[in-house]
Amino acid sequence: MNSLPLVVEKHFFTKVIVEANPTYKLEKDEDQRLGIRTVVRGGSPKDDPRRWRLILTVRTEAPEKAKIPYKINLECVGFFTVSPEVEEKKIPSLVHANGAAILYSSTREFLLLITGRGPWGGFYLPTTNFLEPPKPKKEEHLVST
C-alpha cells in the first residue's frame, strides 16, 4: 500500500481577530466583494526536508471608507510530513499547494463558525488556489511539534 504524500501532523491558530462593524448596513446593489489577502510562508530544516511548517495569514483588505461587515485577520500554523515516496525536488510545490489549501479550508470553517454568531451572519471565504510555486527565500526554521 502506498503512503499518503502529505500528512498533517497538527495545526492551530496563532492569531484570531474578527471584528464586526456595528454600523454596517447592506445597501441594495452594493458590491459585497471584500479584498481577501492570503500569505503563505514556511519551510523545513536543512537536516529534514520532509518536515514542514507552514503559516497561512488571511485578512481583509478594503479601502479606508469601505463598508464591510467584518474586519478579519487570522493566522493558521500547520505542521506537515512528506512521504519518502515523493521526489525531493517536488516537495516544496507539494507542500505549498496542498498544505496551504488544507490550512485555508480549516480557516474558512473556523471563520464561518465565528461569524455565524455575529450580527451579519456567516462569512464564507472565497475559493482560491495555491498552485503558484513558492518563491525561493531565506531558510525558515521548523519549530518543534
HELIX and SHEET records of a PDB file:
HELIX    1   1 GLU A   88  LYS A   90  5                                   3    
HELIX    2   2 ILE A   91  LEU A   94  1                                   4    
HELIX    3   3 VAL A   95  GLY A   99  3                                   5    
HELIX    4   4 ALA A  100  THR A  115  1                                  16    
SHEET    1   A 4 LEU A   6  ALA A  20  0                                        
SHEET    2   A 4 TYR A  70  VAL A  82 -1                                        
SHEET    3   A 4 ARG A  51  GLU A  61 -1                                        
SHEET    4   A 4 GLY A  35  GLY A  43 -1                                        
END                                                                             
